[in-house]
Amino acid sequence: MAGGYGRTAPARGRFVLNRREFLSTLGLAAAALAGAEGLIVRSSLTRVQAAAAAQLLEVTPTDKFFVISKNPLGRDPRVGVEGWALEITGLVGRPIRLTYEQIRAMPHVVRHHTLECISNNVGGNLIGNALWRGVRFRDLIASAGGVGAGAIRFALRCADGYSEGLPVVEAMHPDAMLAYEMNGQRLSPSHGFPVRLLVPGLYGMKNTKWLTKIEAVSTQFTGYWQASGWSDEAVVKTTSMFRLPGQRPVRVGGVELGGVAYAGDRGIAEVQVSTNGGRTWARAEVKKPLGPHTWVLWAALWRPTRPGEYALQVRARDAGGVMQTAVEAPPAPDGASGYHAVRVRVNPT
């Protein structure tokens, strides 16, 4: 459930860090830290060498951005502009219908935003970051005369029959938006054209696609996946993952480590790496995020001193000071948790 929402299923796109591009962008430099099983050398994240390279790495290309829905493969809706309108109704000042062109004519915002599916496994690929353009949700509601007395949630309904309930306080967040562009292009059908919702700090199931109706209600409206036992709050858990090294053996000497970390709207304060199964930890370098609701890139250089097989782990601390939990949990019902771990074979030089 994620790129908007959906069943647990393989992504149709994946975020892959190219080693050369990643290191070129982050600029690894030697500054040794004490670390077990060799040295962990923190990366010196100097200025990005090329803006295009930074965008390539920090922003997931649209064709690589994961796509999941509740619908069988090939059965997602194809919504056209002609005849489509967004209905805003219920406990609002004055119910209205807005066409696609009317929405695009409203004052817009542009920002980066990371989406993660609630069904993403620890270290999985159901996560991506994009640049979005759209209208603040609160501005849409204001155009309908504002939220009426007694409203506690918005019931969201979509062209494919999907529904979701969102507390008024979440929906009216200053950064919640109704997006109609992704990475400089209008939304593709698979990413929710004509419009989709983006809400800070919540898993993708709350970020509905193909939206057709927003209704302010006074009841605890139960959405599609909540009826099956999935979380209603759907708050993103702090996560971190490796994208480097890959699966091939490495050699004694410098081994580049890197990946992403994400904590929803809480932000990331630090990332730590262990090369001995969690007995000791060393800080990696974290690149400044593109925005308050995005993942961060992290990097470190590991210098193993002897060949063998090593157990690497990564963890992150959010900006509120809370460390990512080591307790392992599956995605259902409220998101996976635990440390991402990889095993690395180090061969002699």
C-alpha positions as a printed Julia matrix, in Angstrom:
349×3 Matrix{Float64}:
   0.0     0.0     0.0
   1.87    3.04   -0.92
   2.55    4.99   -4.12
  -0.9     6.06   -3.18
  -2.0     2.91   -1.45
  -2.51   -0.7    -2.35
  -1.95   -4.39   -1.72
   1.37   -5.84   -0.65
   3.05   -6.47   -3.99
   6.38   -6.01   -5.78
   7.1    -2.47   -6.85
   7.06   -1.68  -10.54
  10.04    0.61  -10.06
  12.96    0.67   -7.68
  15.38    3.2    -6.29
  18.92    2.12   -7.12
  21.99    4.1    -6.24
  24.69    3.96   -8.89
  28.01    3.62   -7.03
  29.96    6.05   -9.2
  27.2     8.66   -9.22
  26.59    8.3    -5.5
  30.25    8.8    -4.56
  30.68   11.55   -7.13
  27.75   13.44   -5.66
  28.59   12.98   -2.0
  32.38   13.25   -2.35
  33.89   10.72    0.07
  36.98   11.87    1.92
  39.12   10.34    4.65
  38.52   11.38    8.25
  38.94    8.27   10.37
  36.63    7.33   13.2
  37.29    4.52   15.62
  35.33    1.49   14.47
  35.41   -2.21   15.1
  36.55   -4.69   12.43
  38.51   -1.93   10.71
  37.91    1.8    10.46
  34.68    3.57    9.61
  35.74    6.67    7.72
  33.12    9.37    7.73
  32.34   10.9     4.4
  32.99   14.58    4.0
  29.83   15.71    2.25
  31.29   18.63    0.38
  29.33   20.73   -2.02
  27.47   18.79   -4.62
  29.67   18.58   -7.7
  26.81   18.84  -10.15
  23.23   19.85   -9.55
  22.01   17.34  -12.11
  23.78   14.5   -10.33
  22.27   15.56   -7.02
  18.8    15.55   -8.49
  19.36   12.16  -10.06
  20.22   10.65   -6.72
  18.02   12.53   -4.33
  14.96   12.61   -6.56
  13.61    9.31   -7.84
  12.91    9.46  -11.6
   9.22    9.03  -12.24
   9.7     5.83  -14.22
  11.66    4.34  -11.29
   9.19    5.46   -8.61
   7.34    2.51   -7.11
   3.71    2.01   -8.1
   1.2     0.07   -6.04
  -2.58    0.13   -5.8
  -5.37   -2.08   -4.55
  -6.29   -2.92   -8.13
  -5.24   -5.96  -10.17
  -2.3    -5.28  -12.47
  -3.44   -3.28  -15.47
  -6.77   -2.34  -13.91
  -5.92    1.07  -12.45
  -8.33    3.79  -13.6
  -7.59    6.02  -16.58
  -9.21    9.3   -15.62
  -9.56   12.02  -18.23
  -9.84   15.75  -17.61
 -13.05   16.11  -19.59
 -15.98   15.5   -17.28
 -13.79   15.13  -14.19
 -14.29   17.41  -11.2
 -13.25   17.34   -7.56
 -16.24   17.54   -5.24
 -15.74   19.17   -1.83
 -18.81   18.58    0.29
 -20.14   17.64    3.72
 -19.49   19.88    6.7
 -18.0    22.79    4.81
 -19.24   26.34    4.33
 -20.46   25.82    0.78
 -20.07   22.6    -1.19
 -18.29   23.1    -4.52
 -16.99   21.25   -7.56
 -13.64   22.22   -9.02
 -12.45   21.32  -12.5
  -8.87   20.38  -13.28
  -8.21   23.77  -14.83
  -9.7    25.59  -11.85
  -7.41   23.68   -9.5
  -4.37   24.41  -11.66
  -5.31   28.11  -11.71
  -5.14   28.34   -7.91
  -1.95   29.52   -6.12
   0.45   26.59   -6.13
   3.33   25.23   -4.08
   6.33   23.17   -5.19
   8.26   20.93   -2.82
  10.03   17.62   -2.45
   8.23   14.86   -0.61
   9.14   11.24    0.12
   6.5     8.53   -0.05
   6.83    5.12    1.59
   4.36    2.28    1.43
   3.15    0.91    4.76
   3.79   -2.56    3.29
   7.45   -1.79    2.66
   9.81   -4.28    4.28
  12.85   -3.08    6.19
  15.37   -2.12    3.5
  12.75   -2.5     0.78
  12.2    -0.53   -2.41
   8.66    0.71   -1.81
   9.95    4.21   -1.1
  10.81    7.15   -3.32
  11.31   10.9    -3.35
   9.95   13.3    -5.94
   9.37   16.99   -6.66
   5.66   17.79   -6.57
   3.56   20.77   -7.63
   0.04   21.35   -6.42
  -2.42   23.26   -4.27
  -2.43   23.39   -0.49
  -5.24   21.24    0.86
  -6.25   23.99    3.27
  -6.65   26.41    0.35
  -9.04   23.99   -1.34
 -11.1    23.76    1.82
 -11.03   27.54    2.2
 -12.48   27.85   -1.3
 -15.39   25.77   -0.01
 -15.97   28.12    2.91
 -13.77   26.31    5.42
 -14.38   23.38    7.76
 -17.76   23.43    9.44
 -18.49   22.9    13.13
 -18.5    19.28   14.17
 -16.21   18.01   11.4
 -13.5    15.69   12.72
 -12.36   13.87    9.58
 -12.3    14.07    5.83
 -13.68   11.09    3.95
 -11.65   10.79    0.75
 -13.04    8.9    -2.23
 -11.28    7.97   -5.43
 -12.05    6.94   -9.0
 -11.17    3.28   -8.39
 -13.47    2.89   -5.39
 -10.7     3.4    -2.85
 -11.57    5.36    0.27
  -9.57    6.81    3.14
 -10.29    8.69    6.33
  -8.03   11.54    7.4
  -8.27   13.59   10.61
  -8.94   17.27    9.99
  -5.77   18.22   11.89
  -3.63   16.09    9.53
  -5.32   17.24    6.35
  -5.09   20.91    7.3
  -1.33   20.72    7.9
   0.26   23.71    6.08
   2.26   21.35    3.85
  -0.54   18.94    2.92
  -1.2    19.36   -0.79
  -3.22   18.13   -3.69
  -0.56   17.44   -6.32
  -1.08   17.56  -10.08
   2.57   17.43  -11.21
   5.45   15.09  -10.38
   9.06   15.83  -11.32
   8.06   18.63  -13.65
   5.44   16.68  -15.58
   1.73   16.23  -15.07
   0.88   13.18  -12.98
   0.94    9.94  -14.92
  -2.14    7.71  -14.72
  -0.29    5.26  -12.44
   0.63    8.05  -10.01
  -2.89    9.38   -9.67
  -3.82   11.73  -12.53
  -5.59   14.14  -12.37
  -4.76   14.8    -8.68
  -3.41   12.98   -5.66
  -3.01   13.83   -2.0
   0.3    14.3    -0.16
   0.22   14.48    3.64
   3.42   14.95    5.71
   4.51   12.13    7.98
   2.02    9.46    6.9
   2.47    6.27    4.91
   1.39    6.15    1.28
  -2.02    4.6     2.0
  -3.13    8.0     3.31
  -1.83    9.79    0.2
  -4.75    8.91   -2.03
  -4.59    8.81   -5.84
  -7.29    9.55   -8.46
  -9.13   11.68   -5.91
 -12.71   12.62   -6.83
 -14.42   13.62   -3.58
 -13.48   15.24   -0.26
 -16.22   15.12    2.36
 -15.93   16.7     5.8
 -17.67   14.34    8.26
 -18.43   14.15   11.97
 -17.84   10.4    12.23
 -14.8     8.12   12.51
 -14.88    7.29    8.81
 -13.19    3.92    8.16
 -11.1     3.67    5.03
 -10.55    0.77    2.64
  -7.5    -0.74    4.33
  -8.52    0.08    7.9
 -11.51   -2.21    7.34
  -8.96   -5.02    6.83
  -7.04   -4.26   10.02
  -4.32   -1.9     8.8
  -3.39    1.14   10.89
  -5.64    4.17   10.82
  -2.92    6.51   12.09
  -0.32    5.2     9.58
   2.51    7.37   10.98
   5.82    6.71    9.22
   8.36    4.85   11.37
  11.99    5.88   11.32
  13.87    3.71    8.85
  17.3     3.52    7.28
  18.75    1.25    4.64
  21.81    0.28    2.66
  22.07    0.88   -1.05
  25.83    0.36   -1.03
  27.64   -2.03   -0.97
  25.93   -4.29   -3.46
  25.73   -8.06   -3.34
  29.14   -8.75   -4.84
  32.16   -9.5    -2.64
  34.46   -6.58   -1.84
  38.16   -6.41   -1.07
  40.21   -5.36    1.92
  40.72   -1.61    1.72
  38.12    1.09    1.15
  34.52   -0.09    0.93
  31.88    2.53    0.2
  28.75    2.33    2.32
  25.68    4.44    1.66
  21.93    4.62    1.48
  18.92    6.59    2.63
  17.16    7.28    5.93
  13.65    8.59    6.49
  11.52    9.59    9.46
   8.5    11.23    7.86
   8.03   14.82    9.0
  10.3    14.35   12.02
  13.51   14.52    9.99
  16.79   12.67   10.51
  19.42   13.83   13.04
  22.04   11.12   12.51
  22.76    7.76   10.93
  24.99    5.11   12.51
  26.62    2.05   10.96
  27.87   -1.15   12.55
  30.23   -3.58   10.83
  30.22   -6.21   13.58
  26.59   -7.18   13.98
  25.66   -4.31   16.25
  28.35   -4.61   18.95
  29.7    -1.15   18.17
  28.45    1.76   16.07
  30.04    4.7    14.23
  28.36    7.77   12.76
  28.0     8.14    9.02
  27.79   11.49    7.28
  24.3    12.73    6.43
  23.57   15.02    3.52
  21.22   17.94    4.06
  17.71   16.93    2.93
  15.93   18.6     0.04
  13.05   19.5     2.34
  11.43   18.86    5.71
   9.43   15.89    4.4
  12.12   13.98    2.51
  14.62   11.23    3.08
  18.31   11.96    3.5
  21.32   10.4     1.84
  24.02    9.0     4.12
  27.51    7.72    3.36
  30.61    6.29    5.03
  33.85    4.63    3.95
  34.7     1.35    5.68
  38.24    0.0     5.76
  38.13   -3.68    6.76
  41.56   -4.91    7.84
  41.11   -8.6     7.11
  39.09  -10.83    4.8
  35.99  -12.67    5.97
  32.24  -12.29    6.21
  30.86   -9.26    8.03
  27.39   -8.41    9.33
  26.59   -4.76    8.6
  23.69   -2.86   10.13
  22.39    0.69    9.9
  20.14    2.72   12.17
  18.97    6.32   12.39
  17.91    8.83   15.01
  15.11   11.25   14.22
  15.39   14.99   14.78
  13.48   14.63   18.04
  16.29   12.49   19.45
  14.48    9.14   19.24
  16.53    6.21   17.94
  15.04    3.89   15.36
  13.77    0.76   17.1
  15.68   -2.49   16.82
  12.51   -4.48   17.47
  11.65   -6.43   14.35
   8.05   -6.25   13.17
   6.36   -7.1     9.85
   4.64   -4.43    7.77
   1.13   -5.29    9.02
  -0.59   -3.56   10.67
   1.37   -0.32   11.13
   4.65   -0.55    9.19
   7.79   -2.67    9.41
  10.53   -2.01   11.95
  14.01   -3.26   12.81
  17.51   -2.56   11.55
  18.41   -3.17    7.92
  21.23   -5.7     7.87
  23.42   -6.98    5.05
  26.19   -9.56    4.98
  29.34   -8.65    3.1
  32.1   -10.98    1.96
  35.51   -9.3     2.06
  38.16  -10.99   -0.1
  41.92  -10.49    0.23
  43.46   -7.64   -1.72
